Amino acid sequence: MQDVFITSKLAPRSQGYERCQAAVAASLKALQTDYIDLYLIHWPGASGLEPDDPRHAQLRADSWRALEQLLAEGTLRAIGVSNYGVPHLQQLLDTCQTAPHVNQCSSFGR
């Protein structure tokens, strides 16, 4: 049997506590598994909001809280973020119970 490490991401349109939980459930169903090894918040901003909208921070916090809950339940084995800048990471670290296991970022210029 071959070992597989399963990673999935939360789309910007799925930010928020309930939407995040639903997105994880949809990933589990699509992947036909009962756990995900690593789940990342794909982008620090939510779809449909202006870049300076203060709701981004609350949606990030709510999404992270949902991931922490799913981690505690064993549905997720590790949680992290992707494309977060230093300010986003600092906000998260100031309020989270579990620090991100992964900070995925690009290592090449665009």
N, C-alpha and C positions, 0 to 999 in steps of 0.2 A: 504494500500500500504506500502511496506517495503522500507526503505531508503537504498541506496547502495552508498558507497564511492568508486569511480573508480580510481585506480592507475595503471599507466603503466610506462615502462622504455625504454630509448633509448639504443639500443644494441651498443656495441663497433664498429661494422661494419658500423653503421649509423651516426658516428660523422661527423660534418661539417654542415654548415648552410642549404644548400638545402636538404641534406640527412636527417637531423633532421626534417625539415618541412614535407618531404615525409613520414618519419616514424610516425610522429604524425597523419598525414592524414590516413595512413594505420591502425593505432590503432583505430581511430574514426570509420572507415568503419567496421573493424572487430568486434568492440564492439557495433555497430549500435547505436551510440550516436553522439551528436553534441558538446560535451564538455568532458573533463577529469578533475576530481577533483585534482589529483596530478600526475605530470609527472616528472620522475627522470632521470638524466644521470646515467646509470647503473655503469659505470666504467670510471676512468679518462683517460685511454688509448684507442687508436683506434686500431682496428684489422689490422694486416698486417704490423705494424711498429715495429722496434726494441724499447726496453724499453727506451733508451736514445735519441730517435729521437725527435728533437725540434718541429716537426710538431704536436706532441700531444697537446702542449699548445695552438697552434693556432686553432686546431680542437675543443678543449674544449671551447675556447672563442667564436668561430663561432656557436657552438651548443647552448651555453648559450644565445647568442644574438637572435637566432631563438626562443628559449623558451620564452625569454622576450617579443618578438613580439607577439607570440601566447597568452601569458598571457594578454597583453594589449588589444588584440582583443576579449578576453573572451573565447577563445577556451580551454585554460587551466586556472584552478582556483588557482593553486599553483604549484610552480616549486621547484625542489631540486636536490640533488646529492646523490650518493650511492658509498661507498667504497673510498671516497676521503680522502687523508691524509692532514695533516696541510699545507704542501707546496701547494697542489692543491687548497685548500680552500683560502689560502692567495692570490694566483694569481687571483682567481675568484673575491674575495672581492676588490682587487685593481682596477679592470676594469669594474665590472658589474654596471648596473643601478638599478637592483633589487637583493638584497641578497637572497640566498637560503632560502626557507621556511622550508626545511627539509634537514638534513644530516643523511641519513640512514647508520648505521654501525653495524657490527657484535659485539655482546657482549660476545662471547665465543671464546676460542682459537681454532686454527686449528692444 
